[in-house]
Amino acid sequence: MTSRDSKPSLTIEGLSVRYGDLLALDHVDLEVERGEVVAILGPSGSGKSTLLRAVAGLEPAATGRILAGGIDMTGMPTHERGLGLMFQDHALFPHESVAGNIGFGLRMAGVDAAEQRARIHELLGMVGLADYGSRSVSQLSGGEAQRVALARSLAPSPSLLMLDEPLGSLDRVLREQLTADLRLLLGSVGVSALHVTHDQAEAFAVADRVVIMRDGRVVQSGQPQELWHRPSSRFVAEFLGHPNVWDLNDEVVLAPMTALSVDHDGDLEVVVVDAVFVDGRFRITAMADDRRVVFEDRERPSTGETIRLHVNGRELRTLAN
């Protein structure tokens, strides 16, 4: 017989959620393997947060099943599911110290005081706040509060960690720093995680696998590099930020920027509209008739300048519309 430990941390089968007449989640199937970090990525209204809330037991399922380690938890109340939850607003208890916040789940589980102290000490070290246990949460910066919220979510050793836009309230520099920290921490702990975000860079940096949703459905799933290099549709390519998605000869074609290079003998003539300096190169926006073309070069061209480009046909991809 297959043991529970050999089964995926999370299995979702045909899960739907309705809000009245609105089908917010439409027969979603998904698995999260043990120790795997899966990011759910999609625009506002795609169903990604509804999916997380349904798994957490905060929204009732209209159809389908949710299993943890092979055990059906579809009808279980939230507190019996053994999940760790972390939201964008951290929801720390203002009357508790940092240590008190981290130990909340342990107290609810009836863990004895000595074991609580040891676990809190361990987690404070993990999140880089070793000397913060006695501090009031009102004294914390936004980044520190997020670390405390993460430690609180991890304290009871959940079977699955649920992260809903955990870094969404932070400024760009701090978000980038904590994204790297989050990836390292999840890897060191080895916890399975479902990470909901609208931020592609965050999803790609943190996750082992990324699931893209649209209109309540999963439209593509894969490792970050697989999704970037092989998007399945116009929607996925444009959502991920590919600028050159063209209608050519009744087909939708993706031309990665790496497929375009300045070449005096090139077969594509464009007129420069704008150029900005990004990561050591100029990202140039141009027009070829009514088609927008974005490419990169070391030199900055003049606005209105005509340039010829070589197009590497082997890198072009035909997409579903």
Long-range contacts (C-beta under 8 A, 24 or more apart in sequence): 2-70, 4-69, 4-70, 4-71, 5-34, 5-69, 7-67, 7-69, 7-70, 8-32, 8-33, 8-34, 8-69, 9-33, 9-34, 9-35, 9-36, 9-68, 9-69, 9-159, 9-160, 9-192, 10-55, 10-66, 10-67, 10-68, 10-160, 10-192, 10-194, 11-65, 11-66, 11-67, 11-68, 11-70, 12-51, 12-55, 12-64, 12-65, 12-66, 12-67, 13-64, 13-65, 13-66, 13-67, 14-63, 14-64, 14-65, 15-51, 15-54, 15-61, 15-63, 15-64, 15-65, 15-66, 16-61, 16-62, 16-63, 16-64, 16-216, 17-47, 17-50, 17-51, 17-54, 17-59, 17-60, 17-61, 17-62, 18-62, 23-216, 24-50, 24-216, 25-50, 25-51, 25-54, 25-216, 26-215, 26-216, 26-217, 27-63, 27-64, 27-217, 28-64, 28-216, 28-217, 28-218, 29-218, 30-211, 30-218, 30-221, 32-160, 32-192, 32-193, 32-194, 33-192, 34-192, 35-190, 35-191, 35-192, 36-192, 36-193, 36-208, 36-209, 37-183, 37-186, 37-192, 37-193, 37-195, 37-206, 37-207, 37-208, 37-209, 38-193, 38-194, 38-195, 38-207, 38-208, 38-209, 38-210, 38-211, 39-195, 39-196, 39-197, 39-202, 39-203, 39-204, 39-206, 39-207, 39-209, 39-210, 39-211, 40-194, 40-195, 40-196, 40-197, 40-211, 40-213, 41-197, 41-198, 41-200, 41-203, 41-210, 41-211, 41-212, 41-213, 41-239, 42-198, 42-212, 42-213, 42-214, 42-239, 43-198, 43-214, 43-239, 44-198, 45-215, 46-213, 46-214, 46-215, 46-216, 47-213, 47-215, 47-216, 47-217, 48-196, 48-197, 48-198, 48-213, 49-164, 49-165, 49-196, 50-216, 51-196, 51-213, 52-162, 52-164, 52-194, 52-196, 53-164, 55-83, 55-160, 55-162, 55-194, 56-81, 56-83, 56-85, 56-162, 57-81, 68-159, 68-160, 69-159, 79-108, 82-156, 82-158, 82-159, 82-160, 83-158, 83-159, 83-160, 83-161, 83-162, 84-153, 84-154, 84-156, 84-158, 84-160, 84-161, 84-162, 84-191, 85-153, 85-162, 85-164, 86-149, 86-150, 86-152, 86-153, 86-161, 86-162, 86-163, 86-164, 86-166, 87-149, 87-164, 87-165, 87-166, 88-164, 88-165, 88-166, 88-167, 88-168, 88-169, 89-169, 90-145, 90-146, 90-148, 90-149, 91-149, 92-137, 92-145, 92-148, 92-149, 92-152, 93-137, 94-136, 94-137, 94-138, 96-137, 97-133, 97-134, 97-135, 97-136, 97-137, 98-124, 98-129, 98-132, 98-133, 98-134, 98-135, 98-136, 98-137, 98-140, 98-148, 99-124, 99-133, 99-134, 101-137, 101-148, 101-149, 101-152, 102-133, 102-148, 102-151, 102-152, 102-155, 103-155, 104-152, 104-155, 105-152, 105-155, 105-156, 106-155, 106-156, 109-156, 119-155, 120-155, 123-151, 123-154, 123-155, 124-151, 126-151, 126-154, 126-185, 126-188, 126-189, 127-151, 127-181, 127-185, 128-181, 142-169, 142-170, 142-171, 142-174, 143-170, 143-174, 143-177, 143-178, 146-170, 146-178, 147-178, 147-181, 150-182, 150-185, 154-189, 154-191, 157-191, 158-191, 159-192, 160-191, 160-192, 160-193, 160-194, 161-186, 161-191, 161-192, 161-193, 161-194, 162-193, 162-194, 162-196, 163-193, 163-194, 163-195, 163-196, 163-197, 164-196, 165-196, 165-197, 165-198, 166-195, 166-197, 167-197, 167-199, 167-202, 168-197, 168-198, 168-199, 175-199, 175-202, 176-201, 179-205, 179-206, 180-205, 182-206, 200-239, 200-240, 200-241, 204-228, 212-236, 212-239, 212-240, 229-256, 230-317, 231-317, 231-319, 232-319, 232-320, 233-319, 233-320, 233-321, 234-319, 234-320, 234-321, 236-319, 237-319, 243-285, 243-292, 243-294, 244-292, 244-293, 244-294, 245-319, 246-291, 251-318, 252-318, 252-319, 252-320, 252-321, 253-316, 253-317, 253-318, 253-319, 254-316, 254-317, 254-318, 254-319, 255-293, 255-311, 255-315, 255-316, 256-315, 256-317, 257-283, 257-294, 257-295, 257-296, 258-312, 258-315, 259-311, 259-312, 259-313, 259-315, 259-316, 260-293, 260-295, 260-309, 260-310, 260-311, 260-312, 261-295, 261-297, 261-309, 261-310, 261-312, 262-295, 262-297, 262-299, 262-307, 262-308, 262-309, 262-310, 263-308, 263-309, 263-310, 264-308, 265-308, 265-310, 266-308, 266-309, 266-310, 266-311, 267-308, 267-309, 267-310, 267-311, 268-293, 268-308, 268-309, 268-310, 268-311, 269-306, 269-307, 269-308, 269-309, 270-306, 270-307, 270-308, 270-309, 271-304, 271-305, 271-306, 271-307, 272-301, 272-302, 272-303, 272-304, 272-305, 272-306, 272-307, 273-303, 274-303, 275-300, 275-301, 275-303
